[in-house]
């Protein structure tokens, strides 16, 4: 779970491709994509917009 949140935060900060995220976090491109969208939706609900 911690790595999935980190993947999401790395994407938001650096805007790499999902293929590159997959390489960095040892997951497939589609897994990186689905994990990002899952956690970004949760973070949008929990955090103020200024942090995202």
C-alpha positions in Angstrom: 0.0 0.0 0.0 2.8 2.4 0.8 4.5 1.9 -2.5 1.2 2.4 -4.4 0.7 5.8 -2.6 4.4 6.7 -3.4 3.8 5.7 -7.1 0.8 8.1 -7.1 2.8 11.0 -5.5 5.8 10.4 -7.9 3.4 10.7 -10.8 1.8 13.9 -9.5 5.2 15.5 -9.0 7.2 14.4 -12.0 4.4 13.4 -14.6 6.3 10.4 -16.0 4.6 7.9 -18.3 2.9 4.9 -16.8 5.4 2.7 -18.5 8.2 4.5 -16.7 6.4 4.3 -13.4 6.0 0.6 -14.0 9.8 0.2 -14.5 10.5 2.3 -11.3 8.1 0.3 -9.1 8.5 -3.1 -10.7 4.8 -3.4 -12.0 3.3 -3.4 -15.4 2.2 -0.3 -17.2 -1.5 -1.2 -16.7 -1.0 -1.8 -13.0 0.8 1.5 -12.6 -2.1 3.2 -14.4 -4.8 1.5 -12.3 -3.0 2.1 -9.0 -2.5 5.8 -9.8 -6.2 6.3 -10.6 -7.3 4.4 -7.5 -5.2 6.3 -5.1 -5.5 9.7 -6.8 -9.3 9.5 -6.4 -8.9 8.7 -2.7 -6.4 11.4 -2.1 -8.6 14.0 -3.9 -11.3 13.2 -1.4 -9.0 13.3 1.7 -6.6 16.1 0.9 -7.2 19.8 0.0 -6.8 20.6 -3.6 -3.8 22.8 -2.9 -1.8 19.8 -2.0 -2.6 18.0 -5.2 
